[in-house]
Amino acid sequence: MTVAGTHFTRDETDNSIRPTPRSEFINGVKAVIPLIVGGIPFDVIFGVSAIEAGLSPAAVQGLSLFVFAGSAQFIGVGMVAAGAATGFIILTTFIVNLRHSLYAATLAPHVRGLSQRWLLPLGFMLTDESFVMAIGRYNQPDDSPYKHYYFLGANLAMYVTWQIFTFVGIVLGSSIPNIENWGLDFALPAAFIAMLVPQLTSRPMLLAAVVAGLVALAAHSLPNQMGLMVAALAGVIAGVIAERIWPPAETEETAS
């Protein structure tokens, strides 16, 4: 049986329908597939770009294995190619990834009961895409105790795919020149927008998304991708203000 995109199994003891760890994990993998497909060109282009920047195949694959942060990896590779100092590279990638602190704050109420054995891998593998999937599942009204398995499934699917197609990019980097100029990277934002729009179920969410998008465009020229953080903070502030203007009860009535 499927409810809100989640598969359940029947509990014979009370004849109710309940999710299982396995079903939650599988559903997490399935849910993130559209974003995986959209992100494949992005994954490949990273491998190609890193090879063309002069990094060794082992270094490129190591970045994906141990850093696993697409935008930070692209920026880091570009700065390495430009001969930037190590400290500045670390600082820049740290700033770019500060948006994950916003993700963590949003997820904290849902995962605070998990042990470090869960929190460490979930935190390491967290991406923009798996965050959207995870928070969407956590916000569903059922009381499944296994939603973290859904989160894990989405995370692992993204992680494994990133490794595979980084390797593909490494191979292609030596055989297909200028593949990064083919314009394939449009697929990732297109897929992400398609997954984000259904989550905008209230006025505050919609306003936060619109403000963040407009600020991101306006701040696009800021150095070191700082426009991303400025846009994220602007969206959060807009959402907080909107929730005070439109209380939750009014928002839910409007959304329904």
C-alpha positions in Angstrom: 0.0 0.0 0.0 1.2 3.5 -0.8 0.3 6.6 1.2 1.9 10.0 0.4 4.6 8.3 -1.6 5.6 5.9 1.2 5.1 2.1 1.1 3.7 0.3 4.2 3.4 -3.2 5.3 0.5 -4.7 7.3 1.0 -5.3 11.0 -0.8 -8.6 11.6 -1.1 -8.0 15.4 -3.6 -5.1 15.1 -4.4 -5.3 11.4 -2.9 -1.8 10.9 -0.7 -0.6 8.1 2.8 0.4 9.3 6.1 1.3 7.5 9.2 -0.8 8.1 12.9 0.2 8.1 13.3 -1.6 4.7 10.3 0.1 3.1 11.4 3.5 4.4 15.0 3.0 3.1 13.7 1.9 -0.4 11.3 4.8 -0.6 14.1 7.2 0.2 16.2 5.8 -2.6 13.2 5.9 -5.0 12.3 9.5 -4.0 15.7 10.9 -4.8 16.0 9.2 -8.2 14.7 12.2 -10.2 17.3 14.5 -8.6 20.0 11.8 -9.2 19.2 11.8 -12.9 19.3 15.6 -13.0 22.6 15.7 -11.2 24.5 13.1 -13.3 25.8 15.7 -15.8 26.9 17.8 -12.8 28.8 14.8 -11.3 30.5 14.0 -14.6 31.5 17.6 -15.3 33.2 17.8 -11.9 35.4 14.8 -12.7 36.2 16.3 -16.2 36.9 19.8 -14.8 39.1 18.5 -12.0 41.2 16.4 -14.4 41.6 19.4 -16.7 42.6 21.5 -13.8 45.6 19.2 -13.3 44.5 17.0 -10.3 45.4 13.4 -10.4 42.6 10.8 -10.8 43.2 9.6 -7.2 42.9 13.2 -5.9 39.7 13.8 -7.8 38.1 10.6 -6.6 39.3 11.3 -3.1 37.6 14.7 -3.1 34.3 13.0 -3.9 34.8 10.2 -1.3 35.9 12.4 1.6 34.5 15.9 0.9 31.3 15.0 -0.9 30.1 18.6 -1.4 29.5 19.4 -5.1 29.7 23.2 -5.1 32.6 23.3 -2.6 34.4 20.7 -4.7 34.0 22.8 -7.9 35.1 26.0 -6.2 38.1 24.2 -4.5 39.2 22.7 -7.8 39.0 26.1 -9.5 41.1 27.7 -6.7 43.7 25.0 -6.8 44.0 25.5 -10.6 44.4 29.2 -10.0 47.2 28.6 -7.4 45.2 29.9 -4.4 46.6 29.4 -0.9 45.4 26.4 1.0 44.0 28.4 3.9 42.0 30.6 1.6 40.6 27.5 -0.2 39.5 26.0 3.2 37.9 29.3 4.3 36.0 29.7 1.0 34.6 26.2 0.9 33.7 26.6 4.6 31.7 29.7 3.8 30.0 28.0 0.8 28.9 25.1 3.0 27.5 27.3 5.8 24.1 26.7 4.3 24.2 23.2 5.8 23.9 24.8 9.3 20.5 26.0 8.2 19.6 22.4 7.1 20.9 21.1 10.4 18.7 23.5 12.4 15.7 22.5 10.4 16.3 18.8 10.8 17.4 18.9 14.5 13.9 18.5 16.0 13.4 15.4 13.9 16.7 13.6 14.5 17.5 14.7 18.1 16.6 11.2 19.4 19.1 9.4 17.2 22.5 8.2 18.4 25.8 9.4 17.1 26.0 6.2 15.1 23.2 7.6 13.0 23.9 11.3 13.2 27.5 11.2 11.9 26.8 9.4 8.6 23.6 11.3 8.0 25.3 14.6 8.6 28.3 13.7 6.4 26.2 12.6 3.5 23.6 15.4 3.7 23.2 17.2 0.4 20.8 19.9 -0.8 18.8 17.2 -2.6 18.6 14.7 0.3 17.7 17.5 2.6 14.6 18.3 0.5 13.6 14.6 0.4 14.2 14.1 4.2 12.4 17.2 5.4 9.5 16.4 3.1 9.2 12.9 4.6 9.6 14.2 8.2 6.8 16.7 7.6 4.3 14.0 6.5 1.7 13.4 9.2 2.1 9.7 9.9 4.0 8.6 13.0 6.5 6.2 11.5 9.4 5.7 13.8 11.7 4.8 10.9 11.8 8.0 8.9 15.6 8.2 9.4 15.9 5.1 7.2 14.2 7.1 4.5 16.8 9.9 5.1 19.6 7.3 4.9 18.3 5.8 1.7 18.2 9.2 0.0 21.7 10.1 1.3 23.3 6.8 0.3 21.8 6.9 -3.2 23.2 10.4 -3.7 26.6 9.4 -2.3 27.0 6.3 -4.4 25.9 8.0 -7.6 28.3 10.9 -7.0 31.2 8.4 -6.7 30.3 6.5 -9.8 29.9 9.5 -12.0 32.9 11.3 -10.7 34.8 8.3 -11.9 33.0 8.5 -15.3 34.1 12.2 -15.5 37.7 11.2 -14.7 37.7 8.8 -17.6 36.0 11.2 -20.0 38.3 14.0 -18.9 41.1 12.3 -20.8 39.1 11.4 -23.9 36.5 14.1 -24.6 37.8 17.7 -24.6 35.7 20.6 -23.4 32.8 18.5 -22.2 32.1 21.0 -19.4 31.1 23.5 -22.1 28.2 21.3 -23.4 25.7 23.0 -21.1 24.6 19.8 -19.5 24.7 21.3 -16.0 21.2 22.9 -16.6 19.6 19.5 -15.6 20.5 19.8 -11.9 18.7 23.1 -11.1 15.8 22.1 -13.3 15.3 18.8 -11.4 15.8 20.6 -8.1 13.1 23.2 -8.9 10.7 20.4 -9.9 11.2 18.7 -6.5 11.0 22.0 -4.5 7.8 23.5 -5.9 5.5 20.8 -4.4 7.0 21.6 -0.9 5.7 25.2 -1.1 2.4 24.5 0.6 2.0 27.8 2.6 2.4 31.5 2.2 5.5 31.8 4.4 7.2 28.9 2.4 6.3 30.5 -0.9 7.5 34.0 0.2 10.8 32.5 1.6 11.4 30.8 -1.7 10.7 33.8 -3.8 12.8 36.1 -1.7 15.7 33.7 -1.7 15.5 33.3 -5.4 15.5 37.0 -6.1 18.3 37.7 -3.7 20.3 34.8 -5.3 20.0 36.4 -8.7 20.8 39.9 -7.4 23.8 38.6 -5.4 25.1 36.2 -8.1 28.2 38.4 -8.7 29.5 38.3 -5.1 32.8 36.5 -4.8 33.3 32.9 -3.6 29.6 32.0 -4.0 28.7 34.3 -1.0 25.4 35.1 -2.8 24.2 31.6 -1.8 24.5 32.4 1.9 23.0 35.9 1.5 20.0 34.4 -0.4 19.5 31.7 2.2 19.6 34.1 5.1 17.2 36.5 3.3 14.8 33.6 2.7 14.9 32.5 6.3 14.2 36.1 7.5 11.4 36.5 5.0 9.8 33.2 6.2 10.0 34.2 9.8 8.4 37.5 9.2 5.7 35.9 7.0 4.8 33.4 9.8 4.2 36.3 12.1 1.9 37.9 9.5 0.1 34.7 8.7 -0.2 32.5 11.8 0.0 28.7 11.3 -3.7 28.2 11.7 -4.4 30.7 9.0 -1.6 29.2 6.8 -3.0 25.7 7.1 -6.5 26.9 6.2 -5.2 28.7 3.2 -3.1 25.7 2.1 -6.1 23.3 2.4 
